[in-house]
């Protein structure tokens, strides 16, 4: 959650904006519109202005968000070695399966968290979510058993500049079921 509080004691005005997303431009637009009215300022389209700034910033962040090629590239194991169900005590089940020759991930309790695993290096992949608006590509690194089967996995955002803070992948402790 994100909150923004603005106080103008001389106007006996308090503005509190609560949100469950990281769109600071949206929070600021609401605040600026209220201040504009309260202070009798010239009308300005804050939504358009801040949206433009937001999207320009996102484009720049995306340009810088591509992961660098790994310095020590290692091939992956056969896809079947990564398939199975992982479990996190807080989240629940996450399924890794092979469909049409590609690895897919399915966070079973969240309809939108489904995507393809793109090999990065060794037992590390990049999760490319089907829902691109999530803006939350993530690394997933599998820890393998001596039989080359998944024991556990850890995730982290590919870009902390682009990925919304609410994707707390680092807190997942995915273990093979």
NUVO-202263 format. One record per residue (C-alpha): x, y, z; residue number from 1. Coordinates in steps of 0.02 Angstrom, whole numbers. Example, Ala and Ser with C-alpha at 12.3 -4.5 7.8 and 13.67 -1.06 7.14 Angstrom:
2
<r <615,-225,390>,1>,
<r <684,-53,357>,2>,
***
This chain:
177
<r <0,0,0>,1>,
<r <53,179,-33>,2>,
<r <-15,334,50>,3>,
<r <9,518,18>,4>,
<r <-36,649,148>,5>,
<r <-42,836,115>,6>,
<r <-87,962,251>,7>,
<r <-127,1147,230>,8>,
<r <-166,1207,407>,9>,
<r <-197,1387,351>,10>,
<r <-340,1323,241>,11>,
<r <-395,1191,368>,12>,
<r <-367,1064,230>,13>,
<r <-300,889,239>,14>,
<r <-286,771,90>,15>,
<r <-256,586,117>,16>,
<r <-238,471,-34>,17>,
<r <-227,283,-6>,18>,
<r <-183,161,-144>,19>,
<r <-138,-20,-168>,20>,
<r <-23,17,-315>,21>,
<r <135,114,-348>,22>,
<r <66,241,-474>,23>,
<r <132,397,-388>,24>,
<r <76,504,-535>,25>,
<r <-105,455,-502>,26>,
<r <-89,499,-317>,27>,
<r <-9,665,-360>,28>,
<r <-139,708,-491>,29>,
<r <-280,690,-364>,30>,
<r <-184,794,-236>,31>,
<r <-143,931,-363>,32>,
<r <-324,941,-421>,33>,
<r <-385,967,-243>,34>,
<r <-249,1096,-207>,35>,
<r <-289,1186,-368>,36>,
<r <-470,1209,-312>,37>,
<r <-427,1251,-132>,38>,
<r <-297,1381,-180>,39>,
<r <-399,1448,-327>,40>,
<r <-257,1415,-449>,41>,
<r <-269,1410,-638>,42>,
<r <-343,1247,-701>,43>,
<r <-218,1122,-767>,44>,
<r <-245,945,-830>,45>,
<r <-139,856,-699>,46>,
<r <-191,683,-757>,47>,
<r <-129,714,-934>,48>,
<r <30,802,-876>,49>,
<r <79,671,-748>,50>,
<r <28,525,-859>,51>,
<r <142,590,-996>,52>,
<r <285,608,-873>,53>,
<r <249,434,-802>,54>,
<r <250,348,-972>,55>,
<r <407,439,-1029>,56>,
<r <492,383,-869>,57>,
<r <432,204,-895>,58>,
<r <500,201,-1072>,59>,
<r <670,256,-1009>,60>,
<r <664,130,-867>,61>,
<r <618,-10,-989>,62>,
<r <764,36,-1100>,63>,
<r <878,14,-949>,64>,
<r <787,-139,-879>,65>,
<r <849,-271,-998>,66>,
<r <957,-394,-903>,67>,
<r <1137,-399,-954>,68>,
<r <1199,-558,-1037>,69>,
<r <1270,-672,-903>,70>,
<r <1460,-665,-890>,71>,
<r <1470,-853,-866>,72>,
<r <1334,-927,-977>,73>,
<r <1288,-1107,-937>,74>,
<r <1165,-1217,-1033>,75>,
<r <1004,-1275,-954>,76>,
<r <950,-1451,-912>,77>,
<r <807,-1531,-1012>,78>,
<r <641,-1442,-978>,79>,
<r <567,-1594,-891>,80>,
<r <694,-1573,-749>,81>,
<r <613,-1409,-697>,82>,
<r <431,-1465,-701>,83>,
<r <327,-1497,-546>,84>,
<r <236,-1408,-407>,85>,
<r <323,-1289,-290>,86>,
<r <245,-1232,-128>,87>,
<r <264,-1077,-21>,88>,
<r <185,-1078,153>,89>,
<r <120,-901,131>,90>,
<r <69,-905,-53>,91>,
<r <25,-1086,-92>,92>,
<r <60,-1186,-249>,93>,
<r <158,-1132,-402>,94>,
<r <159,-1252,-549>,95>,
<r <301,-1266,-675>,96>,
<r <250,-1364,-829>,97>,
<r <306,-1395,-1006>,98>,
<r <183,-1345,-1142>,99>,
<r <224,-1349,-1327>,100>,
<r <408,-1372,-1287>,101>,
<r <415,-1218,-1174>,102>,
<r <420,-1202,-986>,103>,
<r <272,-1111,-907>,104>,
<r <240,-1049,-731>,105>,
<r <68,-1037,-650>,106>,
<r <39,-953,-482>,107>,
<r <-119,-1051,-447>,108>,
<r <-200,-925,-329>,109>,
<r <-179,-776,-446>,110>,
<r <-256,-786,-620>,111>,
<r <-142,-654,-695>,112>,
<r <22,-728,-633>,113>,
<r <53,-848,-775>,114>,
<r <195,-841,-898>,115>,
<r <335,-918,-995>,116>,
<r <508,-957,-929>,117>,
<r <647,-895,-1042>,118>,
<r <817,-973,-1008>,119>,
<r <947,-851,-943>,120>,
<r <1093,-959,-885>,121>,
<r <1112,-1127,-797>,122>,
<r <961,-1154,-686>,123>,
<r <907,-972,-695>,124>,
<r <764,-914,-804>,125>,
<r <670,-752,-833>,126>,
<r <482,-758,-804>,127>,
<r <394,-665,-946>,128>,
<r <216,-640,-884>,129>,
<r <75,-664,-1010>,130>,
<r <-4,-504,-941>,131>,
<r <124,-373,-998>,132>,
<r <38,-236,-898>,133>,
<r <107,-316,-740>,134>,
<r <278,-242,-784>,135>,
<r <357,-371,-669>,136>,
<r <476,-486,-762>,137>,
<r <572,-587,-633>,138>,
<r <721,-702,-620>,139>,
<r <683,-874,-552>,140>,
<r <833,-977,-496>,141>,
<r <807,-1162,-465>,142>,
<r <909,-1259,-337>,143>,
<r <928,-1437,-399>,144>,
<r <945,-1604,-309>,145>,
<r <1085,-1728,-346>,146>,
<r <961,-1810,-468>,147>,
<r <943,-1643,-560>,148>,
<r <764,-1614,-500>,149>,
<r <703,-1452,-422>,150>,
<r <722,-1441,-233>,151>,
<r <677,-1257,-218>,152>,
<r <672,-1092,-309>,153>,
<r <700,-908,-270>,154>,
<r <636,-760,-368>,155>,
<r <685,-577,-385>,156>,
<r <632,-436,-499>,157>,
<r <732,-410,-658>,158>,
<r <716,-222,-632>,159>,
<r <677,-135,-468>,160>,
<r <650,26,-569>,161>,
<r <507,-48,-672>,162>,
<r <432,-180,-559>,163>,
<r <300,-122,-435>,164>,
<r <359,-144,-255>,165>,
<r <207,-252,-216>,166>,
<r <282,-398,-312>,167>,
<r <376,-463,-162>,168>,
<r <455,-612,-250>,169>,
<r <605,-609,-135>,170>,
<r <493,-662,9>,171>,
<r <438,-824,-73>,172>,
<r <518,-985,-11>,173>,
<r <466,-1103,-149>,174>,
<r <500,-1285,-106>,175>,
<r <464,-1441,-209>,176>,
<r <308,-1535,-153>,177>,
***
